[in-house]
């Protein structure tokens, strides 16, 4: 009865979404206070029912209930408990139920905690959120029912894709979904504000925490996903410009632009129309990513192989939501009052430049991702890979980083060129020194790698500019958050450039006891032995590595694993991290002469990429906490004054 209860909760949640939409629409249209007052409690009830439905699906996976088709197709009784739990969303239907659950809970959060917006805009926002949820409920109950029974029950399950049998499955998809759904809330706020024509600082301050939260989760999800692919796939890279990787990057780019724009609107009452458009674009990218992953038009380790009917359903939803929002934007943007004016040389001007560059990068990634799909539909087979994206987005990204170095030093409204040049003396000097040193040290480095390291040094120094001549103890927490996030960008950029400029790679047919060299490391394959895990067997290499300048030897244990359910071979990389980089080893097949294929990498400072990503997310978290704390203090002061 658990499956039936889960399906019933899902249907009731869908009914609550319909009631929420109807109450909001009629309450605003007919100005019926009783109907409008029902929206908040209905939104809370919808969130509770969706959460109950998803919790019951998790229970079915934990119990290995093979009478449920989804469990039989994506789980196995011998699978470790963690992967039974995470397997609930490691598939199409479960991931969509997680999506709509987070969507419903977010709506409930708005209903319970939002007090800044005027009543009409809040009701319109909750109505828009219910409209989004209703489409996904329909998608689940009509085309992707996660609670379908299997009669007779399977003797055991088919198991989970071995590439997903990793702790990353418990962490990476949920964080991305939290980010995607956070952007749906920004979209709902924008729709609500366009309906009521209340676009101003109050609207921006209400939306900002949700945008910031979505951006934090997207940052965490992309960073974690990058490292997961890096160590799990055994390819030695951290970003391949895979279409589904791009599907997560595009919402992040849009969310980054939106975050800066909403800050200008909240603080200086500027960029009103720009903020509304970016809210629509950010959610559009989330919907597009959902379509790419679940339509069956892509072949990717990330994509769910599903039938095209489901993709068509999502495409219709995308057309309805985004087309409707763009039509509303076109109808209302002319009536949105202009914000406060500012000079081109100002912090607002710098943020506009930031948004334009992010939008250009977003456009390039979007075209590069969709063009092969469109060409394939027209009978042409082609691929757009890393060379295209690196050459087109790389220079623009470096220009964006240069603008990031200047941005924190600009004043609001208006600034002077001479004052900016004076402030940039130290960062520019650091960039010149690092650029020159890299040019001399790395003979094979490209100009983008050399310039990238120089700009990373400039941004690292310039990110602390807001602290100059300030009392550090009185500096607001959200200012610290901006500093940490910008510094994290510099750290990540340094890691990317260093990895590209200095990585050493070696592919050898290794004999036991024979030394091989990669970077500063001497590598010896000592032997290969069988090992057994919870639900896999493997052959494991025992590789000793020692630096040419001495030091303690390291043991690496790369594996070739075999999973029986489903039958799959995988390569498990062995990685050893040092202060100045990572040594990475992958074991291949054995040849007729008894030699083992061994692929080796020495990747200097590659860990800075993910450390920087963590700093960016930490900076966002500090900003979010600081903003919420300031808002609560303001509320308390107003209450005490009354």
C-alpha distance (Angstrom), angle and dihedral (degrees) to the residues before:
residue distance angle dihedral
X1 . . .
X2 3.81 . .
X3 3.80 92.2 .
X4 3.79 92.0 48.4
X5 3.81 90.9 48.5
X6 3.81 90.2 50.3
X7 3.80 91.6 50.5
X8 3.81 91.3 46.7
X9 3.82 90.6 51.3
X10 3.79 88.6 50.4
X11 3.81 92.0 52.0
X12 3.80 91.8 46.9
X13 3.82 90.2 49.7
X14 3.80 88.8 52.2
X15 3.82 89.5 50.3
X16 3.81 89.6 51.4
X17 3.81 89.7 51.4
X18 3.78 90.3 52.6
X19 3.82 91.0 47.5
X20 3.81 90.4 47.4
X21 3.80 91.5 51.9
X22 3.79 93.5 46.2
X23 3.81 93.3 46.7
X24 3.79 92.2 49.7
X25 3.81 94.5 45.9
X26 3.79 96.1 45.4
X27 3.77 93.5 39.5
X28 3.80 91.4 56.0
X29 3.78 95.8 37.8
X30 3.79 97.4 46.6
X31 3.81 94.9 28.2
X32 3.79 89.6 -125.9
X33 3.80 107.9 164.6
X34 3.81 92.6 -165.6
X35 3.81 92.3 58.1
X36 3.78 93.1 43.8
X37 3.80 90.9 49.8
X38 3.81 90.1 57.2
X39 3.79 93.6 61.0
X40 3.80 97.1 79.3
X41 3.84 98.2 51.4
X42 3.81 91.7 42.3
X43 3.81 90.4 52.9
X44 3.80 90.0 51.8
X45 3.81 91.2 48.9
X46 3.80 90.7 49.8
X47 3.80 91.2 53.3
X48 3.80 92.2 49.8
X49 3.82 93.2 49.7
X50 3.82 93.8 47.7
X51 3.82 90.4 49.1
X52 3.81 89.9 50.2
X53 3.80 91.2 51.6
X54 3.80 92.7 51.3
X55 3.82 92.4 45.0
X56 3.81 89.7 54.5
X57 3.82 90.2 51.3
X58 3.81 89.5 54.0
X59 3.81 89.7 51.1
X60 3.81 89.9 53.4
X61 3.81 90.0 54.2
X62 3.80 93.7 45.5
X63 3.80 90.1 51.3
X64 3.83 92.0 46.1
X65 3.80 90.2 -129.4
X66 3.81 100.0 -172.0
X67 3.80 91.7 -174.7
X68 3.82 86.5 78.8
X69 3.80 112.1 80.1
X70 3.81 94.6 -143.8
X71 3.82 92.6 53.4
X72 3.80 92.6 46.6
X73 3.80 91.4 51.0
X74 3.80 97.4 45.3
X75 3.79 108.9 27.9
X76 3.80 143.5 48.3
X77 3.79 132.1 -155.6
X78 3.83 91.8 -123.7
X79 3.79 93.7 52.1
X80 3.84 116.4 115.3
X81 3.81 114.1 -96.9
X82 3.80 94.1 -112.8
X83 3.81 91.4 58.6
X84 3.79 92.2 45.7
X85 3.79 87.6 55.4
X86 3.81 96.4 43.2
X87 3.81 90.6 39.7
X88 3.81 87.4 73.5
X89 3.82 87.5 78.9
X90 3.82 98.6 24.7
X91 3.81 90.0 95.2
X92 3.78 139.5 55.4
X93 3.82 102.0 -95.6
X94 3.79 95.9 40.1
X95 3.78 93.7 47.1
X96 3.80 90.6 51.1
X97 3.79 90.8 50.2
X98 3.81 88.5 51.0
X99 3.82 88.6 50.2
X100 3.80 94.5 52.7
X101 3.82 91.5 42.1
X102 3.79 91.8 56.2
X103 3.81 88.5 44.7
X104 3.81 91.7 53.4
X105 3.81 93.7 44.5
X106 3.80 90.1 50.3
X107 3.79 89.8 53.2
X108 3.78 89.2 49.8
X109 3.80 88.8 50.7
X110 3.80 91.2 53.9
X111 3.80 90.5 48.6
X112 3.80 93.1 50.4
X113 3.80 102.9 39.7
X114 3.79 111.3 22.3
X115 3.80 110.4 104.0
X116 3.83 104.1 145.7
X117 3.80 100.5 75.0
X118 3.75 122.4 81.2
X119 3.79 112.9 -103.5
X120 3.80 98.2 -106.3
X121 3.82 94.4 50.3
X122 3.80 91.1 47.7
X123 3.81 91.9 51.5
X124 3.81 90.6 47.7
X125 3.81 89.7 49.4
X126 3.80 92.6 51.9
X127 3.79 89.7 46.4
X128 3.81 90.8 53.7
X129 3.80 90.1 47.9
X130 3.81 90.3 51.8
X131 3.81 90.1 49.7
X132 3.81 90.8 55.1
X133 3.80 92.2 46.2
X134 3.78 92.9 48.1
X135 3.79 92.0 60.1
X136 3.79 92.0 52.1
X137 3.80 92.3 46.2
X138 3.80 88.2 54.0
X139 3.80 89.6 48.7
X140 3.81 91.0 53.1
X141 3.79 100.2 44.9
X142 3.82 94.8 40.4
X143 3.80 106.2 34.5
X144 3.82 109.0 9.8
X145 3.81 110.7 32.2
X146 3.83 106.7 175.1
X147 3.83 92.6 -164.8
X148 3.82 100.3 57.9
X149 3.80 111.1 143.0
X150 3.81 124.2 -128.1
X151 3.80 115.3 -141.3
X152 2.96 114.8 -136.4
X153 3.82 97.9 22.9
X154 3.79 117.3 -117.4
X155 3.79 117.6 -104.2
X156 3.79 87.7 -129.3
X157 3.77 139.0 -17.3
X158 3.78 131.1 -88.4
X159 3.80 91.2 -121.8
X160 3.78 133.6 -127.4
X161 3.80 123.9 -68.4
X162 3.85 103.6 -87.9
X163 3.80 90.8 -133.1
X164 3.80 86.6 63.2
X165 3.81 94.6 47.8
X166 3.76 92.8 98.7
X167 3.82 134.6 101.5
X168 3.79 86.4 -109.8
X169 3.82 88.6 75.5
X170 3.80 89.5 64.8
X171 3.80 91.2 52.5
X172 3.80 114.2 24.7
X173 3.86 104.1 56.5
X174 3.83 96.8 43.6
X175 3.79 92.9 50.8
X176 3.80 90.8 50.4
X177 3.80 90.9 48.6
X178 3.79 91.0 50.4
X179 3.78 87.4 53.8
X180 3.79 94.8 46.8
X181 3.79 92.4 48.3
X182 3.80 91.4 46.0
X183 3.79 86.9 60.0
X184 3.80 89.5 51.6
X185 3.80 87.4 59.0
X186 3.80 91.0 51.7
X187 3.80 86.9 50.5
X188 3.81 90.9 51.3
X189 3.80 91.0 49.1
X190 3.80 90.1 51.3
X191 3.82 92.4 48.4
X192 3.81 90.6 47.4
X193 3.79 91.8 50.1
X194 3.81 92.3 47.8
X195 3.80 91.1 50.5
X196 3.81 92.9 52.2
X197 3.85 94.9 30.6
X198 3.81 89.9 -129.7
X199 3.80 100.7 138.4
X200 3.77 112.6 152.4
X201 3.80 145.5 98.4
X202 3.83 93.8 -56.9
X203 3.80 90.8 55.0
X204 3.82 90.3 46.9
X205 3.80 93.4 49.9
X206 3.80 90.3 50.8
X207 3.80 92.7 49.6
X208 3.81 98.0 40.1
X209 3.83 99.1 78.5
X210 3.79 90.7 52.7
X211 3.79 92.8 48.0
X212 3.79 90.6 46.9
X213 3.80 92.0 47.8
X214 3.81 91.5 49.3
X215 3.80 90.9 48.5
X216 3.82 91.4 50.4
X217 3.79 92.8 51.6
X218 3.80 92.6 45.1
X219 3.80 89.4 51.4
X220 3.79 91.7 50.0
X221 3.80 92.6 44.5
X222 3.80 94.9 49.5
X223 3.81 92.7 44.6
X224 3.80 92.8 48.2
X225 3.80 92.0 44.2
X226 3.79 91.3 51.0
X227 3.80 92.4 53.4
X228 3.81 91.9 43.0
X229 3.81 91.4 55.3
X230 3.80 90.1 43.0
X231 3.80 95.3 59.4
X232 3.81 100.7 25.8
X233 3.80 102.8 50.4
X234 3.81 95.6 46.1
X235 3.80 94.3 -136.9
X236 3.78 98.9 119.1
X237 3.81 95.5 -127.3
X238 3.79 132.3 108.9
X239 3.84 100.0 -156.6
X240 3.80 128.4 23.7
X241 3.82 101.4 172.9
X242 3.79 88.1 -117.2
X243 3.85 109.1 176.2
X244 3.78 91.5 -114.8
X245 3.80 91.6 47.5
X246 3.78 85.6 53.9
X247 3.80 89.0 49.7
X248 3.81 88.7 64.3
X249 3.81 94.5 39.9
X250 3.81 95.5 54.0
X251 3.84 95.5 60.0
X252 3.81 88.6 46.9
X253 3.80 91.7 53.9
X254 3.80 90.8 48.5
X255 3.81 91.8 44.9
X256 3.81 90.9 50.9
X257 3.79 90.5 53.4
X258 3.81 90.9 44.8
X259 3.80 92.0 50.1
X260 3.79 92.3 55.1
X261 3.79 92.1 44.2
X262 3.79 94.8 49.4
X263 3.81 89.2 50.0
X264 3.80 89.8 56.9
X265 3.80 90.9 48.2
X266 3.79 92.9 47.5
X267 3.80 95.8 45.3
X268 3.81 104.0 31.3
X269 3.81 106.4 14.4
X270 3.79 92.9 -118.2
X271 3.82 137.8 128.4
X272 3.82 94.6 34.4
X273 3.81 98.4 156.6
X274 3.82 91.3 38.5
X275 3.81 90.9 55.0
X276 3.80 92.9 50.9
X277 3.80 92.4 49.1
X278 3.81 93.3 48.0
X279 3.81 90.8 51.1
X280 3.80 89.3 55.7
X281 3.82 92.9 44.0
X282 3.83 93.4 48.6
X283 3.79 93.1 54.1
X284 3.81 89.8 42.5
X285 3.81 88.5 59.3
X286 3.81 90.3 50.0
X287 3.79 90.9 51.8
X288 3.80 91.2 45.9
X289 3.80 90.0 52.7
X290 3.79 89.9 50.9
X291 3.79 90.0 51.8
X292 3.82 94.0 48.1
X293 3.80 93.7 49.8
X294 3.80 96.5 45.4
X295 3.78 105.7 31.4
X296 3.80 97.3 79.1
X297 3.83 91.6 -127.7
X298 3.82 92.9 112.6
X299 3.78 131.2 65.3
X300 3.79 106.5 -149.8
X301 3.78 140.6 132.7
X302 3.81 85.4 -117.9
X303 3.79 98.9 48.9
X304 3.79 126.6 93.7
X305 3.81 110.0 -127.2
X306 3.79 100.3 -132.4
X307 3.77 135.3 149.1
X308 3.82 119.5 -84.6
X309 3.81 91.7 -116.2
X310 3.77 90.2 74.2
X311 3.79 90.5 48.0
X312 3.79 89.7 52.7
X313 3.80 90.0 52.2
X314 3.81 91.3 53.4
X315 3.79 90.9 44.8
X316 3.82 89.2 55.8
X317 3.81 90.2 49.9
X318 3.79 90.1 49.3
X319 3.80 91.0 51.1
X320 3.81 92.3 48.3
X321 3.81 96.9 46.3
X322 3.76 100.2 38.6
X323 3.78 96.6 33.8
X324 3.78 90.9 49.8
X325 3.80 92.8 47.1
X326 3.80 92.7 48.7
X327 3.80 90.3 48.8
X328 3.81 89.8 50.7
X329 3.81 89.8 47.1
X330 3.79 91.1 51.4
X331 3.78 91.0 49.2
X332 3.80 97.1 46.2
X333 3.81 107.8 28.5
X334 3.81 91.7 81.7
X335 3.79 88.7 60.4
X336 3.78 95.1 48.9
X337 3.78 107.4 106.2
X338 3.77 117.2 -120.6
X339 3.78 115.8 -105.2
X340 3.78 127.2 -125.7
X341 3.84 114.3 -56.3
X342 3.81 122.8 -115.1
X343 3.79 138.5 -178.3
X344 3.77 121.9 -102.4
X345 3.81 90.1 -117.2
X346 3.79 98.0 61.3
X347 3.77 139.2 91.4
X348 3.79 89.6 -93.1
X349 3.80 88.9 53.0
X350 3.79 90.5 49.5
X351 3.79 90.7 51.6
X352 3.79 91.0 49.5
X353 3.82 88.7 53.3
X354 3.80 88.7 47.8
X355 3.80 90.6 52.7
X356 3.80 93.5 46.8
X357 3.80 92.6 51.8
X358 3.80 91.9 46.4
X359 3.80 88.8 49.7
X360 3.81 91.4 51.5
X361 3.80 91.3 51.1
X362 3.79 89.4 46.7
X363 3.79 90.4 51.8
X364 3.81 92.6 50.4
X365 3.80 92.9 48.8
X366 3.81 90.5 46.5
X367 3.80 93.2 51.2
X368 3.80 93.1 44.1
X369 3.80 90.7 50.4
X370 3.80 98.6 45.6
X371 3.80 101.1 35.6
X372 3.83 95.8 75.5
X373 3.81 89.7 48.0
X374 3.79 92.4 51.8
X375 3.82 91.0 44.3
X376 3.80 90.7 50.9
X377 3.80 90.3 51.9
X378 3.81 86.9 55.4
X379 3.80 92.7 50.9
X380 3.82 98.3 -98.1
X381 3.80 120.8 123.1
X382 3.79 115.3 -151.1
X383 3.77 139.4 136.7
X384 3.77 133.1 -142.4
X385 3.78 110.1 -155.3
X386 3.81 143.5 165.0
X387 3.83 96.8 -58.6
X388 3.82 91.3 61.3
X389 3.80 95.5 44.7
X390 3.81 94.6 43.0
X391 3.80 93.9 50.0
X392 3.80 95.9 43.8
X393 3.80 103.3 37.7
X394 3.82 97.5 31.6
X395 3.83 99.1 74.1
X396 3.80 92.5 42.0
X397 3.80 90.9 48.9
X398 3.81 90.3 52.0
X399 3.81 90.0 50.8
X400 3.81 87.7 50.0
X401 3.80 90.3 52.1
X402 3.80 90.4 50.3
X403 3.81 89.1 52.6
X404 3.82 88.5 48.6
X405 3.80 89.3 58.0
X406 3.81 91.2 55.5
X407 3.81 98.9 38.1
X408 3.83 101.3 76.3
X409 3.82 90.1 52.2
X410 3.79 94.9 57.0
X411 3.79 122.9 98.3
X412 3.78 125.0 -130.7
X413 3.81 118.1 -96.5
X414 3.81 97.9 -0.1
X415 3.78 141.4 9.0
X416 3.80 139.8 175.2
X417 3.80 124.1 -112.1
X418 3.81 93.6 -139.2
X419 3.80 91.5 53.4
X420 3.82 91.1 51.2
X421 3.80 92.7 49.0
X422 3.80 90.1 51.5
X423 3.80 92.3 50.5
X424 3.81 91.6 48.6
X425 3.80 94.7 55.6
X426 3.80 96.2 95.4
X427 3.84 97.6 41.6
X428 3.82 91.1 45.4
X429 3.81 91.0 49.7
X430 3.79 91.4 50.2
X431 3.80 90.5 49.3
X432 3.81 91.4 51.3
X433 3.81 92.8 49.7
X434 3.81 94.9 47.9
X435 3.81 91.9 44.5
X436 3.80 91.5 52.4
X437 3.81 92.8 46.0
X438 3.80 92.0 49.6
X439 3.80 91.8 48.2
X440 3.81 90.2 54.6
X441 3.83 95.9 41.9
X442 3.81 100.6 44.0
X443 3.79 112.4 51.3
X444 3.81 94.3 177.1
X445 3.80 97.9 43.1
X446 3.80 118.0 120.4
X447 3.77 122.6 -126.2
X448 3.81 91.0 -105.5
X449 3.81 91.8 55.6
X450 3.81 92.1 48.0
X451 3.80 93.8 46.7
X452 3.80 90.4 42.8
X453 3.79 92.7 59.1
X454 3.79 90.7 47.2
X455 3.79 93.0 50.0
X456 3.81 90.5 46.6
X457 3.80 88.4 59.4
X458 3.81 91.2 48.4
X459 3.81 93.8 50.0
X460 3.82 92.1 44.8
X461 3.81 89.6 58.7
X462 3.80 97.5 35.8
X463 3.81 92.3 50.9
X464 3.83 88.3 71.2
X465 3.82 92.7 52.3
X466 3.85 92.9 102.2
X467 3.82 87.6 65.0
X468 3.79 95.7 57.2
X469 3.80 111.5 117.0
X470 3.81 91.9 -2.9
X471 3.78 132.5 122.5
X472 3.81 101.2 -108.8
X473 3.80 93.0 -154.0
X474 3.80 91.3 55.6
X475 3.78 96.5 44.0
X476 3.84 107.8 117.6
X477 3.77 117.1 -110.5
X478 3.80 92.1 -122.0
X479 3.81 89.0 57.5
X480 3.78 88.9 54.0
X481 3.78 87.0 49.9
X482 3.80 91.8 55.5
X483 3.80 90.2 48.7
X484 3.80 94.0 49.7
X485 3.82 92.6 45.8
X486 3.81 93.6 50.4
X487 3.80 90.7 45.2
X488 3.81 88.3 50.9
X489 3.82 89.0 54.9
X490 3.80 88.8 54.7
X491 3.81 91.8 48.8
X492 3.81 92.7 49.3
X493 3.79 92.0 47.2
X494 3.80 90.2 51.1
X495 3.80 90.2 51.8
X496 3.81 92.8 48.6
X497 3.79 93.5 48.6
X498 3.82 94.3 44.1
X499 3.80 92.1 48.5
X500 3.81 91.4 51.1
X501 3.80 95.0 43.4
X502 3.79 102.6 41.9
X503 3.84 108.9 25.7
X504 3.83 116.4 127.8
X505 3.83 120.3 -157.1
X506 3.81 130.8 -170.8
X507 3.81 131.7 179.6
X508 3.82 113.7 -166.0
X509 3.79 139.7 171.2
X510 3.80 93.2 -131.0
X511 3.79 126.1 -149.1
X512 3.79 121.0 -162.2
X513 3.79 112.5 -88.8
X514 3.81 96.8 5.9
X515 3.83 115.3 125.0
X516 3.80 123.0 -126.7
X517 3.78 129.3 -178.1
X518 3.79 134.4 -138.0
X519 3.80 120.4 169.3
X520 3.81 108.5 -40.5
X521 3.85 92.6 -22.6
X522 3.80 132.6 102.9
X523 3.82 109.3 -151.0
X524 3.83 128.1 -161.8
X525 3.82 127.1 -179.5
X526 3.81 104.4 -143.7
X527 3.81 98.7 179.6
X528 3.80 149.7 -46.1
X529 3.80 123.3 -117.6
X530 3.84 137.4 174.3
X531 3.81 119.4 -104.1
X532 3.82 132.7 -178.8
X533 3.81 128.8 -145.1
X534 3.80 135.5 -174.5
X535 3.79 95.1 -74.0
X536 3.80 104.2 -3.4
X537 3.79 143.4 59.0
X538 3.79 126.0 -145.9
X539 3.76 149.6 173.2
X540 3.79 110.4 -121.4
X541 3.76 127.1 -158.0
X542 3.79 120.5 -143.6
X543 3.77 107.9 -146.5
X544 3.80 125.6 179.1
X545 3.79 119.1 -154.4
X546 3.80 128.0 -173.2
X547 3.79 129.5 173.6
X548 3.76 119.5 -113.7
X549 3.81 89.9 -122.1
X550 3.81 91.8 54.6
X551 3.77 130.3 -109.0
X552 3.78 136.2 135.5
X553 3.82 114.7 -33.6
X554 3.80 116.9 -114.6
X555 3.80 125.9 -140.7
X556 3.80 117.9 -141.6
X557 3.81 121.3 -170.7
X558 3.82 110.9 -168.6
X559 3.80 114.5 -179.9
X560 3.79 142.0 -158.2
X561 3.81 105.3 -148.4
X562 3.79 132.4 -161.7
X563 3.81 120.9 -156.7
X564 3.80 116.7 -163.1
X565 3.82 96.1 -160.0
X566 2.94 104.7 71.5
X567 3.83 97.2 7.1
X568 3.80 104.2 -116.1
X569 3.81 139.3 148.3
X570 3.80 118.7 -145.7
X571 3.79 136.8 176.4
X572 3.80 115.3 -129.3
X573 3.79 112.2 -157.7
X574 3.78 121.9 -142.2
X575 3.80 113.7 -141.1
X576 3.80 129.4 -173.7
X577 3.79 117.9 -167.8
X578 3.80 123.8 -148.5
X579 3.79 129.2 175.6
X580 3.79 92.2 -97.2
X581 3.81 99.9 41.2
X582 3.78 148.4 -51.1
X583 3.80 133.1 -70.2
X584 3.79 109.1 -145.7
X585 3.83 126.3 -167.5
X586 3.82 131.7 -177.9
X587 3.81 124.3 -172.7
X588 3.80 117.7 -141.2
X589 3.81 134.6 -176.1
X590 3.80 127.6 -53.1
X591 3.79 117.4 -111.6
X592 3.83 129.3 -142.1
X593 3.80 91.0 -91.9
X594 3.81 93.1 57.4
X595 3.80 95.3 -105.4
X596 3.79 121.3 136.7
X597 3.76 123.4 -136.9
X598 3.80 107.4 -121.6
X599 3.79 123.1 -176.3
X600 3.81 115.3 -163.4
X601 3.79 134.0 -172.7
X602 3.78 133.2 -177.6
X603 3.81 106.7 -161.6
X604 3.82 113.2 -173.3
X605 3.81 115.6 -145.7
X606 3.81 92.9 -14.0
X607 3.82 90.3 139.4
X608 3.81 88.9 68.8
X609 3.81 87.3 75.3
X610 3.80 93.7 65.9
X611 3.80 95.2 31.9
X612 3.79 87.6 56.4
X613 3.80 90.5 47.9
X614 3.79 88.8 54.1
X615 3.81 90.6 50.3
X616 3.81 90.6 50.7
X617 3.81 90.7 53.3
X618 3.81 90.8 44.2
X619 3.79 90.1 52.5
X620 3.78 89.6 51.9
X621 3.81 90.7 49.8
X622 3.81 91.7 50.8
X623 3.79 90.0 50.0
X624 3.79 91.6 49.2
X625 3.80 93.0 49.5
X626 3.79 90.8 45.7
X627 3.80 93.3 50.5
X628 3.80 93.6 47.3
X629 3.81 91.9 46.7
X630 3.80 92.3 50.3
X631 3.80 91.0 48.6
X632 3.80 91.8 51.1
X633 3.79 91.3 49.6
X634 3.80 89.7 50.8
X635 3.80 91.1 51.0
X636 3.80 91.7 49.6
X637 3.80 91.4 49.8
X638 3.81 91.4 50.4
X639 3.80 91.1 48.8
X640 3.80 92.1 48.9
X641 3.80 90.7 48.2
X642 3.80 90.5 53.4
